[in-house]
Amino acid sequence: MNLKTYFPILDWGRRYNRQTLTSDLVAAVIVTIMLIPQSLAYALLAGLPPEVGLYASVLPLVAYAIFGTSSALAVGPVAVVSLMTAAAVGKLAVEGTADYASAAILLALLSGVMLTVMGLFRLGFIANFLSHPVISGFITASGLIIATSQVGGLLGIKTEGHALPQLVTSIVQNVGSINWNTVAVGVVALALLLWIRLDLKNWLNRFGLPKGVATVIVRAGPVFVVFLTMAWSAMFDLGSKGVALVGEVPQGLPMLSLPRFNLDTMQALLLPALIISVVGFVESISVAQTLAAKRRERIDPNQELIGLGASNLAAAIGGGYPVTGGFARSVVNFDAGAATPAAGAFTAIGIAGATLLLTPFLAVLPKATLAATIVLAVLTLVDFSILKRAWAYSKADFAAVAITLLGTLLLGVEVGISLGVGASILIFLYRSSRPHAAVVGLVPGTEHYRNVKRHRVETIPGVLSIRVDESLYFANARYLEDLIYDQVASDPTVKDVVLMCSAVNAIDMSALESLEAIQRQLSDLGVRLHLSEVKGPVTDHLHKTAFLEHLSGGLHLSQHQAMLAIGARRLSAPADTYKQHLGAVI
């Protein structure tokens, strides 16, 4: 561990040259163009003024450039975290008030502290409690909720709630007050954005434009839509016709400061901050590792925690709200050729410039345009195929996906992700409490032992060989005890039991006590207990106890050696002699 571990900029900064500078600048220009409309839209999704999205896209990028390890990850506001922010802060303050904005900043601060502490204590493994099925179900449900929440913006009606039933109810109740001018803006913006994403590049290629130029134009497409609808709004005075506009936006960057510390508010935001931190980290590290693998680069998950923590602390100081690494903008950053995290710092300069120069013109921007931007962005998150794949592969994983998806849709994001994590842990405990175990026999002509129900194998009368395919701990110790006793009780000829431990990575105190109980029960029945293929670390722990001293059978290096030793003992002959005689005995 040295300074370069905690400050990766000291490592890649030494190798920085003109070529990487050019690559980073080009990527920064493209990502800046893409990030401006997204930042405005996601801030509105979080229930905050649009300029807050720009604020949250400046200092966090600089902080990640200093502390992050990914050359392509682009940090900033994302759809799912914006929704979670709105759900958490909406319980404490009224949207549009100073208390609401202050609570969002405090949420970023808490998330930043949690992520940084987790990184310093090397706690990146905590994210493993969010399994892939749970994340997939959560993101799909969140995408549906976000898209539904923007229907009001596209229709010019008011919607409320952060779960599907409340949102649908509010849409139905207010459908009679649709503003058709807003609908027109929303439909045109949505159609243009969809055409830009699906067909504009092919259209430009037909005109013979270079690939790089066509890519830049496509990335800049959403900005063109923003300017187009702003011009439409100004020319036809859409604000006077009931079309909701962004309104006056403060020009310039916010003063650096910390939020007000209210103990009650902090306590209320602790759990949401933890959930946002873990979900944001999982989303970010998945993107970072995927892109790093394409360049054979290395990502340090624990340092990524520190990088994201610093980014959120910077967001809090700069008047933003919780941020994380975004999938779409990171892929764009990667494709544009970003060579180092400095591309993010250059993007921050671009966003800062837009905040200083463009905000006076945003007053006439229809909110329907930003709603269309959000809808198109989040629909890529919706993936129902995970249900089909999970059902075909594992009914337990399907249950985790379904519980998370339905819980999020019906009860909200915090409850949904909590239900998903709880379901995953329960499924894991259930599976490990009833581990797969098999009676094994010798595959003819080999020294391999396989399940008697799956393979044609040979067994020795009076010898019971059981392979247990799970580490032994408190949840499954009694299950193993009952399994062995039932097998021995059903066959009075059994005189030796061999527990094949090739898949056992650990044995805790509860399991050790169960093994001692099994040893006593078998001894009372005149049956010897043997262990085979016990791993080194497990053996080391067993040697610290008296269990091996009282083991009625033996501790054997392999299952085959155990069978040779048992057979040799029965014949009162050396193991080599029994090895020659083994075929006849079996």
C-alpha positions as CSV (number, residue, x, y, z in Angstrom):
1,M,0.0,0.0,0.0
2,N,1.4,3.4,-1.0
3,L,0.2,6.8,-2.1
4,K,-0.4,5.5,-5.7
5,T,-2.9,3.0,-4.3
6,Y,-5.1,5.7,-2.9
7,F,-4.3,8.3,-5.5
8,P,-4.2,6.5,-8.9
9,I,-3.6,9.8,-10.6
10,L,0.0,9.6,-9.4
11,D,0.4,6.4,-11.4
12,W,-1.2,7.2,-14.8
13,G,-0.3,10.9,-14.5
14,R,3.4,10.0,-14.9
15,R,2.7,8.4,-18.3
16,Y,0.5,11.2,-19.6
17,N,1.5,12.6,-23.0
18,R,0.2,14.5,-26.0
19,Q,-1.4,11.4,-27.5
20,T,-3.5,10.6,-24.4
21,L,-4.3,14.3,-24.0
22,T,-5.8,14.3,-27.5
23,S,-7.8,11.1,-26.9
24,D,-9.1,12.4,-23.6
25,L,-10.1,15.8,-25.1
26,V,-12.0,14.2,-28.0
27,A,-13.9,11.9,-25.6
28,A,-14.6,14.8,-23.3
29,V,-16.3,16.8,-26.0
30,I,-18.5,14.0,-27.1
31,V,-19.5,13.0,-23.5
32,T,-20.1,16.7,-22.6
33,I,-22.6,17.0,-25.4
34,M,-24.4,13.9,-24.3
35,L,-24.3,14.7,-20.6
36,I,-25.9,18.2,-20.8
37,P,-29.5,17.1,-21.6
38,Q,-29.2,14.0,-19.4
39,S,-28.0,15.9,-16.4
40,L,-30.9,18.4,-16.7
41,A,-33.4,15.5,-17.2
42,Y,-32.2,13.4,-14.3
43,A,-32.3,16.3,-11.9
44,L,-36.0,16.8,-12.7
45,L,-36.5,13.0,-12.1
46,A,-34.9,13.5,-8.7
47,G,-37.4,16.3,-7.9
48,L,-34.6,18.9,-8.1
49,P,-34.2,22.0,-10.2
50,P,-32.5,21.1,-13.6
51,E,-29.3,23.1,-12.9
52,V,-28.6,20.7,-9.9
53,G,-28.0,18.0,-12.5
54,L,-25.2,20.2,-14.0
55,Y,-23.8,20.9,-10.6
56,A,-23.6,17.1,-9.9
57,S,-21.7,16.6,-13.2
58,V,-18.7,18.9,-12.4
59,L,-16.8,18.3,-9.1
60,P,-17.7,14.5,-9.0
61,L,-15.9,14.0,-12.3
62,V,-12.8,15.8,-11.0
63,A,-12.8,13.8,-7.8
64,Y,-13.1,10.5,-9.7
65,A,-10.3,11.5,-12.0
66,I,-8.1,11.8,-8.9
67,F,-9.2,8.7,-7.0
68,G,-10.8,6.4,-9.6
69,T,-9.1,3.5,-11.4
70,S,-11.2,3.2,-14.5
71,S,-10.0,5.0,-17.7
72,A,-13.5,5.0,-19.2
73,L,-16.0,5.3,-16.3
74,A,-18.0,8.5,-16.5
75,V,-19.5,9.6,-13.1
76,G,-22.6,11.7,-12.7
77,P,-26.4,11.6,-12.2
78,V,-28.1,8.3,-13.4
79,A,-31.7,7.4,-13.7
80,V,-32.0,4.7,-11.0
81,V,-30.1,6.7,-8.4
82,S,-32.2,9.8,-9.3
83,L,-35.4,7.8,-8.7
84,M,-34.0,6.5,-5.4
85,T,-33.1,10.1,-4.3
86,A,-36.6,11.3,-5.1
87,A,-38.1,8.4,-3.1
88,A,-35.9,9.0,-0.1
89,V,-36.0,12.8,0.1
90,G,-39.7,13.0,-0.9
91,K,-40.6,11.4,2.5
92,L,-38.9,14.3,4.4
93,A,-39.6,17.5,2.5
94,V,-41.8,19.0,-0.2
95,E,-40.4,19.0,-3.7
96,G,-39.2,22.4,-4.8
97,T,-38.4,23.7,-1.3
98,A,-35.0,24.5,0.2
99,D,-35.3,21.7,2.7
100,Y,-35.8,19.2,-0.2
101,A,-32.6,20.4,-1.9
102,S,-30.7,20.4,1.4
103,A,-31.8,16.8,2.1
104,A,-30.6,15.7,-1.3
105,I,-27.2,17.2,-0.7
106,L,-27.1,15.6,2.7
107,L,-27.9,12.2,1.1
108,A,-25.0,12.6,-1.2
109,L,-22.7,13.5,1.7
110,L,-23.9,10.4,3.7
111,S,-23.4,8.2,0.6
112,G,-19.9,9.6,0.1
113,V,-18.9,8.9,3.7
114,M,-20.3,5.4,3.6
115,L,-18.6,4.5,0.3
116,T,-15.2,6.0,1.4
117,V,-15.3,4.2,4.7
118,M,-16.2,0.9,2.9
119,G,-13.3,1.4,0.6
120,L,-10.8,2.2,3.4
121,F,-11.8,-0.9,5.3
122,R,-11.8,-3.1,2.1
123,L,-15.5,-3.9,2.3
124,G,-16.2,-4.1,-1.4
125,F,-17.5,-7.7,-0.9
126,I,-20.7,-6.2,0.6
127,A,-21.9,-5.6,-2.9
128,N,-21.9,-9.3,-3.4
129,F,-25.1,-9.5,-1.4
130,L,-26.9,-8.0,-4.4
131,S,-27.1,-10.9,-6.7
132,H,-27.4,-10.5,-10.5
133,P,-31.1,-11.7,-10.5
134,V,-31.9,-9.1,-7.8
135,I,-30.1,-6.3,-9.6
136,S,-31.8,-7.3,-12.9
137,G,-35.2,-7.3,-11.4
138,F,-34.6,-4.1,-9.5
139,I,-33.3,-2.2,-12.6
140,T,-36.2,-3.5,-14.8
141,A,-38.8,-2.4,-12.3
142,S,-37.1,1.0,-11.8
143,G,-37.0,1.5,-15.5
144,L,-40.8,0.9,-15.7
145,I,-41.4,3.2,-12.7
146,I,-39.3,6.0,-14.2
147,A,-40.9,5.7,-17.6
148,T,-44.4,5.8,-16.0
149,S,-43.4,8.8,-13.9
150,Q,-42.6,10.8,-17.0
151,V,-46.0,10.1,-18.7
152,G,-47.3,13.2,-16.7
153,G,-44.5,15.3,-18.2
154,L,-45.3,14.1,-21.7
155,L,-49.1,14.8,-21.3
156,G,-48.9,18.0,-19.3
157,I,-50.6,16.5,-16.2
158,K,-49.5,16.1,-12.6
159,T,-48.4,12.7,-11.3
160,E,-47.5,11.7,-7.8
161,G,-45.9,8.7,-6.1
162,H,-42.7,6.5,-6.4
163,A,-44.4,3.2,-7.0
164,L,-46.5,2.0,-10.0
165,P,-50.0,1.9,-8.3
166,Q,-49.8,5.5,-7.1
167,L,-48.4,6.7,-10.4
168,V,-51.0,5.0,-12.5
169,T,-53.8,6.2,-10.2
170,S,-52.6,9.8,-10.5
171,I,-52.4,9.5,-14.3
172,V,-56.0,8.2,-14.5
173,Q,-57.3,10.8,-12.1
174,N,-55.7,13.7,-14.1
175,V,-56.1,12.4,-17.6
176,G,-58.9,14.9,-18.2
177,S,-56.6,17.8,-17.9
178,I,-54.2,16.9,-20.7
179,N,-52.4,19.8,-22.4
180,W,-52.3,19.0,-26.1
181,N,-49.5,21.5,-26.8
182,T,-47.4,19.6,-24.3
183,V,-48.4,16.3,-25.9
184,A,-47.2,17.7,-29.3
185,V,-43.8,18.8,-27.9
186,G,-43.4,15.4,-26.1
187,V,-44.3,13.3,-29.2
188,V,-42.1,15.3,-31.5
189,A,-39.2,15.2,-29.0
190,L,-39.6,11.4,-28.4
191,A,-39.9,10.7,-32.2
192,L,-36.8,12.7,-33.0
193,L,-34.8,11.2,-30.2
194,L,-35.8,7.7,-31.3
195,W,-34.9,8.4,-34.9
196,I,-31.6,9.8,-33.9
197,R,-30.8,6.7,-31.9
198,L,-32.0,4.1,-34.4
199,D,-31.5,5.6,-37.9
200,L,-29.6,8.9,-38.0
201,K,-26.1,7.2,-38.3
202,N,-27.2,5.1,-41.2
203,W,-28.7,8.2,-42.9
204,L,-25.5,10.1,-42.4
205,N,-23.4,7.3,-43.7
206,R,-25.4,7.2,-46.9
207,F,-24.3,10.8,-47.5
208,G,-20.7,9.7,-47.2
209,L,-19.8,11.4,-43.9
210,P,-16.8,10.0,-42.1
211,K,-17.6,7.5,-39.4
212,G,-16.2,9.8,-36.7
213,V,-18.1,12.8,-37.8
214,A,-21.4,10.8,-38.0
215,T,-20.8,9.5,-34.4
216,V,-20.3,13.0,-33.0
217,I,-23.5,14.2,-34.8
218,V,-25.5,11.3,-33.4
219,R,-24.1,11.9,-29.8
220,A,-25.0,15.6,-30.2
221,G,-28.5,14.7,-31.4
222,P,-30.3,15.2,-28.0
223,V,-28.7,18.7,-27.8
224,F,-30.2,19.5,-31.2
225,V,-33.6,18.4,-30.0
226,V,-33.3,20.6,-26.9
227,F,-32.4,23.6,-29.0
228,L,-35.2,22.8,-31.5
229,T,-37.9,22.6,-28.8
230,M,-36.5,25.7,-27.1
231,A,-36.9,27.6,-30.4
232,W,-40.4,26.2,-30.8
233,S,-41.3,27.3,-27.3
234,A,-39.9,30.8,-27.8
235,M,-41.5,31.4,-31.2
236,F,-45.0,30.2,-30.2
237,D,-44.9,31.3,-26.6
238,L,-45.8,27.8,-25.4
239,G,-45.5,28.9,-21.8
240,S,-48.7,31.0,-22.1
241,K,-50.4,27.9,-23.6
242,G,-49.9,25.8,-20.5
243,V,-46.8,24.0,-21.5
244,A,-44.5,23.5,-18.4
245,L,-41.1,25.2,-18.9
246,V,-37.9,24.8,-17.0
247,G,-38.1,28.4,-16.0
248,E,-35.4,30.8,-14.9
249,V,-32.1,29.0,-14.1
250,P,-29.5,30.6,-11.9
251,Q,-26.4,31.5,-14.0
252,G,-23.0,30.3,-12.7
253,L,-21.7,27.6,-10.4
254,P,-22.9,27.3,-6.8
255,M,-20.7,28.4,-3.9
256,L,-18.9,25.5,-2.3
257,S,-20.6,24.6,1.0
258,L,-21.8,21.8,3.2
259,P,-25.5,21.0,3.9
260,R,-27.2,21.7,7.2
261,F,-26.8,18.9,9.6
262,N,-30.1,17.9,11.1
263,L,-29.9,14.8,13.3
264,D,-33.5,13.6,12.6
265,T,-32.9,14.1,8.8
266,M,-29.6,12.2,9.0
267,Q,-31.2,9.3,10.8
268,A,-34.0,9.1,8.3
269,L,-31.5,9.1,5.4
270,L,-29.1,6.6,6.7
271,L,-30.8,3.5,5.3
272,P,-31.6,5.1,1.9
273,A,-28.0,6.3,1.7
274,L,-26.7,2.8,2.3
275,I,-29.0,1.3,-0.3
276,I,-28.0,4.0,-2.8
277,S,-24.3,3.5,-2.1
278,V,-24.5,-0.3,-2.6
279,V,-26.7,-0.1,-5.7
280,G,-24.6,2.7,-7.2
281,F,-21.4,0.8,-6.5
282,V,-22.7,-2.4,-8.1
283,E,-23.9,-0.6,-11.2
284,S,-20.6,1.3,-11.4
285,I,-18.2,-1.5,-10.8
286,S,-20.0,-3.7,-13.3
287,V,-19.6,-1.1,-16.1
288,A,-16.0,-0.4,-15.1
289,Q,-14.9,-4.0,-15.1
290,T,-16.7,-4.8,-18.4
291,L,-14.9,-1.9,-20.2
292,A,-11.6,-2.6,-18.5
293,A,-11.6,-6.2,-19.7
294,K,-11.8,-5.0,-23.3
295,R,-8.5,-3.1,-22.8
296,R,-6.9,-5.7,-20.4
297,E,-6.8,-3.1,-17.7
298,R,-7.3,-3.8,-13.9
299,I,-10.0,-2.3,-11.7
300,D,-9.5,-2.2,-7.9
301,P,-13.0,-2.6,-6.4
302,N,-12.0,-1.2,-3.1
303,Q,-10.3,1.8,-4.6
304,E,-13.4,2.3,-6.8
305,L,-15.4,2.6,-3.5
306,I,-13.1,5.4,-2.5
307,G,-13.4,7.0,-5.9
308,L,-17.2,6.9,-5.8
309,G,-17.1,8.1,-2.2
310,A,-15.0,11.1,-3.1
311,S,-17.3,11.8,-6.1
312,N,-20.4,11.9,-3.8
313,L,-18.6,14.0,-1.3
314,A,-17.7,16.4,-4.1
315,A,-21.3,16.4,-5.2
316,A,-22.4,17.4,-1.8
317,I,-19.9,20.2,-1.5
318,G,-20.8,21.4,-5.0
319,G,-24.6,21.5,-4.4
320,G,-25.5,18.3,-6.3
321,Y,-27.0,15.0,-5.2
322,P,-25.9,11.3,-5.2
323,V,-24.0,10.2,-8.3
324,T,-22.5,7.0,-9.7
325,G,-20.9,5.6,-12.9
326,G,-23.4,5.6,-15.7
327,F,-23.6,2.8,-18.3
328,A,-24.5,4.8,-21.4
329,R,-22.1,7.7,-20.9
330,S,-19.3,5.3,-19.9
331,V,-19.7,3.3,-23.1
332,V,-19.7,6.5,-25.1
333,N,-16.6,7.6,-23.2
334,F,-14.9,4.3,-24.0
335,D,-15.9,4.3,-27.7
336,A,-14.8,7.9,-28.0
337,G,-11.3,6.8,-27.0
338,A,-10.9,8.1,-23.4
339,A,-7.4,7.0,-22.4
340,T,-7.3,8.0,-18.8
341,P,-9.6,9.4,-16.0
342,A,-8.5,12.8,-17.1
343,A,-11.2,12.6,-19.8
344,G,-13.7,13.0,-16.9
345,A,-11.9,16.1,-15.6
346,F,-12.1,17.7,-19.1
347,T,-15.8,16.8,-19.3
348,A,-16.3,18.6,-16.0
349,I,-14.7,21.7,-17.5
350,G,-17.2,21.4,-20.4
351,I,-20.2,21.0,-18.1
352,A,-19.0,24.0,-16.0
353,G,-18.8,26.1,-19.2
354,A,-22.3,25.0,-20.2
355,T,-23.5,25.9,-16.7
356,L,-22.0,29.4,-17.0
357,L,-23.1,30.1,-20.6
358,L,-26.2,28.2,-21.4
359,T,-28.4,28.5,-18.3
360,P,-30.0,31.9,-19.4
361,F,-31.4,30.1,-22.4
362,L,-32.9,27.2,-20.6
363,A,-35.9,29.1,-19.2
364,V,-37.9,28.4,-22.4
365,L,-37.1,24.7,-22.5
366,P,-40.2,22.6,-22.3
367,K,-40.1,20.0,-19.5
368,A,-41.7,17.5,-22.0
369,T,-38.4,17.4,-23.9
370,L,-36.6,16.3,-20.8
371,A,-39.3,13.8,-20.0
372,A,-38.8,12.3,-23.5
373,T,-35.1,12.2,-22.9
374,I,-35.6,10.2,-19.7
375,V,-38.2,7.8,-21.2
376,L,-35.9,6.9,-24.1
377,A,-32.9,6.5,-21.8
378,V,-34.6,4.2,-19.2
379,L,-36.4,1.9,-21.6
380,T,-33.1,0.3,-22.4
381,L,-33.0,-0.7,-18.7
382,V,-36.1,-2.8,-19.0
383,D,-35.3,-6.5,-19.6
384,F,-38.1,-9.0,-19.1
385,S,-36.0,-11.8,-20.7
386,I,-34.3,-12.2,-17.3
387,L,-37.6,-13.8,-16.1
388,K,-37.5,-16.4,-18.8
389,R,-33.9,-17.2,-18.4
390,A,-34.2,-17.4,-14.6
391,W,-37.2,-19.7,-14.8
392,A,-35.4,-22.0,-17.2
393,Y,-32.2,-22.1,-15.2
394,S,-33.3,-21.9,-11.5
395,K,-36.7,-21.6,-9.9
396,A,-35.1,-20.1,-6.8
397,D,-33.4,-17.4,-8.9
398,F,-36.7,-16.7,-10.7
399,A,-38.3,-16.2,-7.3
400,A,-35.6,-13.7,-6.3
401,V,-36.2,-11.8,-9.6
402,A,-39.9,-11.8,-9.3
403,I,-40.0,-10.7,-5.7
404,T,-37.6,-7.9,-6.4
405,L,-39.4,-6.8,-9.5
406,L,-42.9,-6.9,-8.0
407,G,-41.8,-5.5,-4.7
408,T,-40.2,-2.5,-6.4
409,L,-43.1,-1.9,-8.8
410,L,-45.8,-2.1,-6.1
411,L,-44.0,-0.9,-2.9
412,G,-41.2,1.4,-4.1
413,V,-37.5,1.2,-4.7
414,E,-36.3,0.9,-1.1
415,V,-38.7,-1.9,-0.1
416,G,-38.2,-3.7,-3.4
417,I,-34.4,-3.9,-3.2
418,S,-34.6,-4.9,0.5
419,L,-37.1,-7.7,-0.3
420,G,-34.7,-8.8,-3.1
421,V,-31.7,-8.9,-0.8
422,G,-33.7,-10.7,1.9
423,A,-35.0,-13.2,-0.6
424,S,-31.5,-13.9,-2.0
425,I,-30.2,-14.5,1.6
426,L,-33.0,-16.8,2.5
427,I,-32.6,-18.8,-0.8
428,F,-28.9,-19.1,-0.1
429,L,-29.5,-20.2,3.5
430,Y,-32.1,-22.8,2.3
431,R,-29.8,-24.2,-0.3
432,S,-26.8,-24.4,1.9
433,S,-28.9,-25.8,4.8
434,R,-29.8,-28.8,2.6
435,P,-26.5,-29.4,0.7
436,H,-26.3,-31.8,-2.2
437,A,-24.9,-35.0,-0.9
438,A,-24.3,-38.2,-2.9
439,V,-23.4,-41.8,-2.2
440,V,-20.4,-42.5,-4.4
441,G,-18.7,-45.5,-6.0
442,L,-15.7,-46.3,-8.0
443,V,-15.8,-45.6,-11.8
444,P,-14.4,-48.9,-13.3
445,G,-10.8,-48.6,-14.6
446,T,-10.2,-45.3,-12.7
447,E,-9.5,-44.0,-9.3
448,H,-12.5,-41.6,-9.5
449,Y,-15.6,-41.8,-7.4
450,R,-19.0,-40.6,-8.7
451,N,-22.7,-40.5,-7.7
452,V,-24.2,-44.0,-7.8
453,K,-27.4,-42.5,-9.2
454,R,-25.7,-40.8,-12.2
455,H,-22.9,-43.2,-13.2
456,R,-22.3,-47.0,-13.5
457,V,-20.0,-47.5,-10.5
458,E,-18.7,-50.2,-8.2
459,T,-19.2,-50.2,-4.5
460,I,-18.0,-52.4,-1.6
461,P,-20.6,-54.1,0.6
462,G,-20.5,-52.7,4.1
463,V,-18.8,-49.4,3.1
464,L,-20.9,-46.3,2.8
465,S,-19.1,-43.4,0.9
466,I,-20.8,-40.1,1.0
467,R,-19.7,-36.9,-0.7
468,V,-21.0,-33.7,0.7
469,D,-20.9,-30.7,-1.7
470,E,-21.0,-27.8,0.6
471,S,-19.0,-26.3,3.5
472,L,-20.2,-27.4,6.8
473,Y,-21.6,-24.8,9.2
474,F,-24.4,-24.2,11.7
475,A,-27.2,-24.2,9.1
476,N,-26.5,-27.6,7.6
477,A,-24.7,-29.4,10.4
478,R,-27.8,-31.2,11.7
479,Y,-28.9,-32.1,8.1
480,L,-25.6,-34.0,7.6
481,E,-26.0,-35.7,11.0
482,D,-29.5,-36.9,10.1
483,L,-28.4,-38.0,6.5
484,I,-25.6,-40.2,7.7
485,Y,-27.6,-41.8,10.5
486,D,-30.6,-42.5,8.2
487,Q,-28.2,-44.2,5.6
488,V,-26.5,-46.3,8.2
489,A,-29.8,-47.3,9.9
490,S,-31.2,-48.4,6.6
491,D,-28.3,-50.8,5.9
492,P,-27.3,-53.0,8.9
493,T,-24.3,-54.4,7.0
494,V,-22.4,-51.0,7.0
495,K,-19.3,-51.1,9.1
496,D,-17.4,-48.2,7.6
497,V,-18.5,-44.7,6.6
498,V,-16.3,-42.5,4.5
499,L,-17.1,-38.8,4.4
500,M,-15.6,-37.4,1.1
501,C,-14.8,-33.7,1.8
502,S,-13.4,-32.6,-1.5
503,A,-16.1,-29.8,-1.7
504,V,-15.8,-28.7,2.0
505,N,-14.0,-25.4,2.3
506,A,-14.7,-24.8,6.0
507,I,-16.1,-26.5,9.1
508,D,-17.4,-24.2,11.8
509,M,-17.8,-25.0,15.5
510,S,-21.4,-26.2,15.1
511,A,-20.5,-28.5,12.3
512,L,-17.5,-29.8,14.4
513,E,-19.9,-30.7,17.2
514,S,-22.1,-32.5,14.7
515,L,-19.1,-34.5,13.4
516,E,-18.3,-35.4,17.0
517,A,-21.9,-36.5,17.5
518,I,-21.8,-38.6,14.3
519,Q,-18.6,-40.2,15.5
520,R,-20.2,-41.1,18.9
521,Q,-23.4,-42.5,17.2
522,L,-21.4,-44.6,14.7
523,S,-19.1,-45.9,17.4
524,D,-22.1,-47.0,19.4
525,L,-23.3,-48.9,16.3
526,G,-19.8,-50.5,15.8
527,V,-19.2,-48.4,12.6
528,R,-16.0,-46.6,11.9
529,L,-16.0,-43.0,10.5
530,H,-13.3,-42.0,8.0
531,L,-12.6,-38.6,6.3
532,S,-11.1,-38.3,2.9
533,E,-9.8,-35.4,0.7
534,V,-10.0,-32.9,3.5
535,K,-8.5,-29.6,2.4
536,G,-5.4,-28.2,4.1
537,P,-7.0,-25.2,5.9
538,V,-9.8,-27.4,7.2
539,T,-7.3,-30.0,8.4
540,D,-5.3,-27.3,10.2
541,H,-8.4,-26.3,12.1
542,L,-9.3,-29.9,13.0
543,H,-5.7,-30.5,14.3
544,K,-6.4,-27.7,16.8
545,T,-9.1,-30.0,18.4
546,A,-9.2,-33.5,19.8
547,F,-11.6,-34.7,17.0
548,L,-8.9,-36.4,14.9
549,E,-7.4,-38.1,17.9
550,H,-10.8,-39.8,18.7
551,L,-11.6,-40.5,15.0
552,S,-12.5,-44.2,14.9
553,G,-11.4,-44.6,11.2
554,G,-8.7,-42.5,9.5
555,L,-7.9,-39.3,7.7
556,H,-7.1,-40.2,4.1
557,L,-5.5,-38.1,1.3
558,S,-7.9,-39.4,-1.3
559,Q,-11.1,-41.3,-1.5
560,H,-9.4,-44.2,-3.3
561,Q,-6.7,-44.5,-0.6
562,A,-9.5,-44.6,2.0
563,M,-11.1,-47.5,0.2
564,L,-7.7,-49.3,-0.2
565,A,-7.0,-48.8,3.5
566,I,-10.5,-50.1,4.5
567,G,-10.2,-53.1,2.2
568,A,-6.6,-53.9,3.4
569,R,-7.8,-53.8,7.0
570,R,-10.6,-56.2,6.2
571,L,-8.2,-58.7,4.6
572,S,-5.5,-58.0,7.2
573,A,-3.2,-57.4,4.2
574,P,-1.1,-54.4,3.0
575,A,-2.9,-51.8,0.9
576,D,-0.9,-52.8,-2.3
577,T,-2.1,-56.4,-1.9
578,Y,-5.6,-55.2,-1.5
579,K,-5.3,-52.9,-4.5
580,Q,-4.6,-56.0,-6.7
581,H,-7.5,-57.8,-5.0
582,L,-9.9,-54.8,-5.2
583,G,-11.7,-55.9,-8.4
584,A,-12.5,-59.3,-6.9
585,V,-13.8,-57.8,-3.7
586,I,-16.1,-55.3,-5.6
